[in-house]
Amino acid sequence: MPSFLPIQLLRFIASIPVIVLLTAHSPALAQQKPAQPPPPSQTQEKAAPTPPPPQTQLEDRAKELESRANTAAPNEVVVPLAQILLMALGAFLGALLSFLATIAVEYQKKPKLQFTIESKPLVRKHPAGAPVTDSTFLRIVVTNKPVSKLFPWLVRSAAYQCTGDIQFHDPDDGAPLLSRAMPVRWADSDEPFSYQALPGGGVKEVFDPAKYNAGFRRDCFPGTPELVDVAARFDSDDDCYGWSNESYLKGWRNPEFKLPKGRYLVKVTIRSSGEPISDVFKLENSLARQNFRLLPASKEDKIRVAGGAA
């Protein structure tokens, strides 16, 4: 749920009881009929002006007017204070429930990413001229979960411009092994090269900055899984390598992301709208290439990575 409340909204909610109190009290004042003096009789209209009353009569008249002012008019409706407070409380609770319902709806629509390991590593054979002949790629599936079936009328928002990074950690103490985190590459992105025509009729492969930058970002729509490359192992190598767009510029074996034979902890972080979501996995690279794989990390492994990263 949102971790903040706008001060204007809090002021509005706090003012609701006061507004209702004034609104509830206004009808009582509006229904009070002002006392009208009786119409003068014809005799009084025709009568000659009388001399001013003596001082005693003036005092009696003043007391009579004061008594009338302190007595409720016959047609005045008096609303009990308890009823006014109940009306104010009801209006306040109604506004609060409406506000909480809005928060709940927005929370359900908010992008919610989750990670899973690809069911089988990607094994490929490459044509002649490629830097390697055989390869095995390990990848993570990123899914923007659909809205719960309890809310079929809502649609989960897409997570736009998702980017992230991957860090490899020592399995014993959780310390990071790379000098910097490896930028995430979305697996279905194009290779960062384009073909350029030569004057003699041939073509050559040239670096394409637009394709290179596009591989770092992806829009994740609800219910549509997206793949993130993690690591790759080639031919008969014992070593594996973290796999990113930068790997294409280093002959696929990027020495900066080299991981010797062994086991590792892998922390994958994806950011959408500045909000990071991460998870930890085990990387098994101590056996033959056909056993090269990712495994779920235990709770203790995740604690070690959190402590080592700190």
C-alpha positions as CSV (number, residue, x, y, z in Angstrom):
1,M,0.0,0.0,0.0
2,P,1.2,3.6,-0.5
3,S,3.5,4.7,2.3
4,F,2.3,8.3,2.3
5,L,-1.0,10.3,2.6
6,P,-1.2,13.8,1.1
7,I,-1.7,16.4,3.8
8,Q,-4.5,18.0,1.8
9,L,-6.4,14.7,1.9
10,L,-5.9,14.4,5.7
11,R,-7.2,17.9,6.1
12,F,-10.3,17.1,4.0
13,I,-11.1,14.0,6.1
14,A,-10.6,15.9,9.3
15,S,-13.0,18.7,8.2
16,I,-15.8,16.3,7.3
17,P,-17.3,16.2,10.9
18,V,-17.2,20.0,11.1
19,I,-19.0,20.3,7.8
20,V,-21.7,17.8,8.7
21,L,-22.1,19.4,12.1
22,L,-22.8,22.8,10.5
23,T,-25.0,21.2,7.9
24,A,-27.1,19.3,10.5
25,H,-27.5,22.5,12.6
26,S,-28.5,24.7,9.7
27,P,-32.1,23.2,9.1
28,A,-33.0,23.9,12.7
29,L,-32.2,27.5,12.3
30,A,-33.8,27.7,8.9
31,Q,-37.1,26.2,10.2
32,Q,-37.4,28.7,13.0
33,K,-40.1,31.2,12.1
34,P,-39.4,34.7,13.2
35,A,-42.1,36.1,15.4
36,Q,-44.3,38.7,13.6
37,P,-46.1,41.4,15.5
38,P,-49.9,41.2,15.3
39,P,-51.4,43.5,12.7
40,P,-52.6,46.7,14.2
41,S,-56.4,47.0,14.5
42,Q,-58.3,49.7,12.8
43,T,-59.0,51.3,16.2
44,Q,-55.3,51.4,16.9
45,E,-54.6,52.9,13.5
46,K,-57.0,55.6,14.0
47,A,-56.3,56.2,17.6
48,A,-54.3,59.3,18.5
49,P,-50.7,58.8,19.7
50,T,-50.5,58.0,23.3
51,P,-48.1,59.6,25.6
52,P,-44.9,57.8,26.5
53,P,-45.4,55.1,29.3
54,P,-43.9,55.7,32.7
55,Q,-40.5,54.2,33.7
56,T,-42.1,51.2,35.4
57,Q,-43.9,50.2,32.3
58,L,-40.7,50.4,30.2
59,E,-38.8,48.1,32.6
60,D,-41.7,45.5,32.5
61,R,-41.7,45.6,28.7
62,A,-37.9,45.0,28.6
63,K,-38.3,42.0,31.0
64,E,-41.0,40.6,28.8
65,L,-38.9,40.9,25.6
66,E,-35.9,39.2,27.4
67,S,-38.1,36.3,28.5
68,R,-39.3,35.8,24.9
69,A,-35.8,35.8,23.6
70,N,-34.8,33.0,26.0
71,T,-37.8,30.8,25.2
72,A,-37.8,28.6,22.1
73,A,-40.4,29.5,19.5
74,P,-43.3,27.0,19.1
75,N,-42.2,26.1,15.5
76,E,-38.4,25.7,16.2
77,V,-37.0,22.2,15.6
78,V,-34.2,21.3,18.0
79,V,-31.8,18.5,16.9
80,P,-30.2,16.6,19.8
81,L,-26.5,16.9,20.0
82,A,-26.1,13.1,20.1
83,Q,-27.9,12.9,16.7
84,I,-25.6,15.5,15.2
85,L,-22.5,13.7,16.4
86,L,-23.8,10.4,15.0
87,M,-24.4,12.0,11.6
88,A,-20.9,13.5,11.7
89,L,-19.4,10.1,12.6
90,G,-21.3,8.3,9.8
91,A,-20.2,10.8,7.2
92,F,-16.6,10.5,8.5
93,L,-16.6,6.7,8.4
94,G,-18.2,6.7,4.9
95,A,-15.4,9.0,3.6
96,L,-12.8,6.8,5.3
97,L,-14.1,3.6,3.8
98,S,-14.3,5.2,0.4
99,F,-10.6,6.3,0.8
100,L,-9.5,2.8,1.9
101,A,-11.4,1.2,-1.0
102,T,-9.6,3.4,-3.5
103,I,-6.3,2.4,-2.0
104,A,-7.2,-1.3,-2.2
105,V,-8.2,-1.0,-5.9
106,E,-5.0,0.9,-6.7
107,Y,-2.9,-1.8,-4.9
108,Q,-4.5,-4.5,-6.9
109,K,-3.8,-2.7,-10.2
110,K,-0.2,-2.0,-9.3
111,P,2.4,-4.0,-11.3
112,K,3.5,-7.1,-9.3
113,L,6.6,-8.9,-10.7
114,Q,7.6,-12.4,-9.7
115,F,10.6,-14.6,-10.7
116,T,10.8,-18.3,-11.6
117,I,13.6,-20.4,-13.1
118,E,13.2,-21.4,-16.7
119,S,12.1,-25.1,-16.7
120,K,15.1,-26.2,-18.9
121,P,18.3,-24.4,-19.7
122,L,18.6,-23.3,-23.3
123,V,21.0,-25.5,-25.2
124,R,22.1,-24.3,-28.7
125,K,24.4,-25.2,-31.5
126,H,25.9,-22.3,-33.4
127,P,26.9,-22.1,-37.1
128,A,30.5,-21.8,-38.4
129,G,32.0,-18.4,-37.8
130,A,30.3,-17.9,-34.4
131,P,32.6,-17.4,-31.4
132,V,31.5,-20.8,-29.9
133,T,30.1,-24.1,-31.2
134,D,27.9,-25.3,-28.3
135,S,26.3,-23.2,-25.6
136,T,24.0,-23.6,-22.6
137,F,22.2,-20.5,-21.3
138,L,20.6,-20.1,-17.9
139,R,17.6,-17.7,-17.7
140,I,15.0,-16.4,-15.3
141,V,11.4,-15.9,-16.1
142,V,9.9,-12.5,-15.1
143,T,6.1,-12.4,-14.9
144,N,3.8,-9.5,-14.1
145,K,1.1,-11.4,-12.2
146,P,-2.6,-10.9,-13.3
147,V,-5.1,-9.5,-10.9
148,S,-6.6,-12.1,-8.5
149,K,-9.8,-13.8,-9.6
150,L,-11.6,-12.2,-6.7
151,F,-11.4,-8.9,-8.7
152,P,-12.4,-9.9,-12.3
153,W,-13.3,-6.3,-13.2
154,L,-9.8,-5.0,-12.6
155,V,-6.8,-5.2,-14.9
156,R,-3.2,-5.2,-13.7
157,S,-1.2,-2.2,-14.9
158,A,1.9,-2.9,-17.1
159,A,5.4,-2.4,-15.7
160,Y,7.0,0.0,-18.1
161,Q,10.7,0.4,-18.9
162,C,11.8,-2.4,-16.6
163,T,15.6,-2.6,-16.2
164,G,17.8,-4.2,-13.6
165,D,21.1,-5.9,-12.8
166,I,22.6,-9.2,-11.6
167,Q,25.2,-9.8,-9.0
168,F,27.1,-13.0,-8.3
169,H,27.9,-13.8,-4.6
170,D,30.1,-16.1,-2.7
171,P,27.9,-19.0,-1.3
172,D,29.7,-19.1,2.1
173,D,29.7,-15.4,3.2
174,G,27.4,-13.8,0.6
175,A,30.1,-11.3,-0.5
176,P,29.7,-10.0,-4.1
177,L,32.2,-11.4,-6.6
178,L,32.1,-8.9,-9.4
179,S,33.6,-5.4,-9.3
180,R,30.2,-4.1,-10.5
181,A,26.7,-5.5,-11.0
182,M,26.0,-6.9,-14.5
183,P,23.3,-5.0,-16.4
184,V,20.3,-7.2,-17.2
185,R,19.7,-8.3,-20.8
186,W,16.2,-9.3,-21.8
187,A,16.7,-12.6,-23.6
188,D,14.4,-12.0,-26.6
189,S,16.2,-8.8,-27.5
190,D,18.1,-8.5,-30.9
191,E,21.8,-8.9,-30.9
192,P,23.4,-5.4,-30.9
193,F,24.5,-5.6,-34.6
194,S,23.2,-4.6,-37.9
195,Y,24.3,-5.3,-41.5
196,Q,25.8,-2.6,-43.6
197,A,26.1,-2.8,-47.4
198,L,29.6,-2.4,-48.8
199,P,30.4,-0.6,-52.1
200,G,31.4,-3.8,-53.8
201,G,28.0,-5.5,-53.1
202,G,28.9,-7.3,-49.9
203,V,27.7,-6.7,-46.4
204,K,29.4,-6.4,-43.0
205,E,28.2,-6.6,-39.5
206,V,28.5,-3.3,-37.5
207,F,27.6,-2.4,-33.9
208,D,24.1,-0.9,-33.6
209,P,23.8,1.4,-30.5
210,A,20.0,1.4,-30.8
211,K,19.7,-2.4,-30.5
212,Y,22.4,-2.4,-27.8
213,N,20.4,0.0,-25.6
214,A,17.0,-1.6,-26.3
215,G,18.3,-4.9,-24.8
216,F,18.4,-3.3,-21.3
217,R,14.7,-2.3,-21.1
218,R,11.4,-4.1,-21.5
219,D,7.7,-3.4,-20.8
220,C,6.2,-6.3,-18.8
221,F,2.5,-6.7,-19.4
222,P,0.3,-8.8,-17.1
223,G,0.3,-12.5,-17.8
224,T,3.1,-12.3,-20.4
225,P,6.3,-13.9,-19.2
226,E,9.6,-12.3,-20.1
227,L,13.1,-14.0,-20.0
228,V,16.2,-12.5,-18.5
229,D,19.7,-14.0,-19.3
230,V,21.8,-14.9,-16.3
231,A,24.9,-16.9,-17.4
232,A,26.2,-19.0,-20.2
233,R,28.7,-21.9,-20.6
234,F,30.4,-22.8,-23.9
235,D,31.9,-25.8,-25.5
236,S,34.1,-27.8,-23.1
237,D,34.8,-24.9,-20.8
238,D,34.8,-25.4,-17.0
239,D,34.2,-21.7,-16.5
240,C,30.9,-20.0,-17.1
241,Y,30.2,-16.3,-17.8
242,G,27.6,-13.8,-16.8
243,W,25.6,-13.0,-19.9
244,S,24.7,-9.4,-20.9
245,N,24.7,-7.2,-24.0
246,E,28.3,-6.4,-23.2
247,S,29.2,-10.0,-23.8
248,Y,28.7,-9.6,-27.6
249,L,31.4,-7.0,-27.6
250,K,33.9,-9.3,-25.8
251,G,33.7,-12.4,-28.0
252,W,31.0,-13.9,-25.8
253,R,33.5,-14.7,-23.0
254,N,33.6,-11.4,-21.1
255,P,36.5,-11.6,-18.6
256,E,34.8,-9.1,-16.3
257,F,31.9,-11.5,-15.7
258,K,33.9,-14.8,-15.7
259,L,32.9,-17.3,-13.0
260,P,35.4,-20.2,-12.5
261,K,34.2,-23.8,-11.8
262,G,32.1,-23.8,-8.6
263,R,28.8,-22.8,-7.0
264,Y,27.5,-19.3,-6.6
265,L,24.5,-17.3,-5.3
266,V,22.9,-15.0,-7.9
267,K,20.8,-12.0,-7.0
268,V,18.5,-10.7,-9.8
269,T,17.0,-7.2,-9.4
270,I,14.4,-5.7,-11.7
271,R,13.4,-2.0,-11.4
272,S,10.1,-0.6,-12.6
273,S,9.3,3.0,-12.0
274,G,12.2,3.1,-9.6
275,E,10.9,0.4,-7.4
276,P,13.3,-2.6,-7.1
277,I,12.1,-6.2,-6.8
278,S,14.8,-8.9,-6.3
279,D,15.3,-12.6,-5.6
280,V,18.2,-14.9,-5.0
281,F,19.0,-18.2,-6.8
282,K,21.8,-20.8,-6.7
283,L,24.1,-21.3,-9.7
284,E,25.5,-24.8,-10.1
285,N,28.8,-24.8,-12.2
286,S,30.8,-27.5,-10.4
287,L,29.9,-30.3,-12.8
288,A,29.8,-31.0,-16.5
289,R,28.0,-28.6,-18.9
290,Q,24.9,-30.8,-19.0
291,N,24.5,-30.2,-15.2
292,F,24.9,-26.5,-15.5
293,R,21.7,-25.1,-14.0
294,L,19.9,-22.7,-11.6
295,L,18.3,-23.8,-8.4
296,P,16.1,-22.1,-5.8
297,A,18.0,-20.5,-2.9
298,S,17.2,-21.2,0.7
299,K,16.2,-18.7,3.2
300,E,19.6,-18.8,4.8
301,D,21.2,-18.2,1.4
302,K,19.1,-15.1,0.9
303,I,20.1,-13.8,4.4
304,R,23.8,-14.3,3.6
305,V,23.4,-12.4,0.3
306,A,21.6,-9.5,2.2
307,G,24.4,-9.5,4.8
308,G,27.2,-9.7,2.3
309,A,25.7,-6.9,0.1
310,A,25.5,-4.6,3.1
